[in-house]
C-alpha cells in the first residue's frame, strides 16, 4: 500500500514541490531538536491523545452505567423469584386486613389463621408489580436487603420487644380493626 504522500500526489492534492518542502521542514526540526536537546511539542499528537483519553473515559462511564442497570435487573429478578417461590396463601378471605401502601390505606382479605400470622409477625406483606403477596419473615428480610421499598408491613414478634421498654406492661390489642 502506498504512503499517504503518494496517495495525495496521485490524487493531485499536492505536488512534488510541497513534498520536498515538508521533508526539509521535518529535517530542520529534527536538527534543531538534536542541537538544543529539547523536543518540539506536536500539538496534533497531543490533541489526539487527549481525544483518546476522553473517549476511553466516556466508554468507562457508559460501561459502568450498563453494569449498574444489569445488576439492578438481576436484583429485581431475584426478588421476583423469591416472592414467587415463597408466597403464602391468603386463605378464603373472610377478614379484611388493612395496611398502608404509600399514602393510601389498602385492604387485604385473609383468613383468620393468616390474620393471626400477620399480626404475630410470622408473615409479611410484600408489594411486587402492583400486587400484594404474603411471604415468610425470613424471606421478607432477604427482600428488604435488596430493595426495602417493596416490604410493606413487618410486625415485631413478641420476642423482639425491648427489655427497657417502659410500656411493656401495656398490651396493644392485635385484633384492633381500623
Helices and strands as residue ranges (DSSP letters): H 4-11, H 16-36, H 43-86, E 87-88, E 95-101, E 104-110, H 112-120, E 123-128, E 131-136, H 137-146, G 148-150, E 151-153, G 158-160
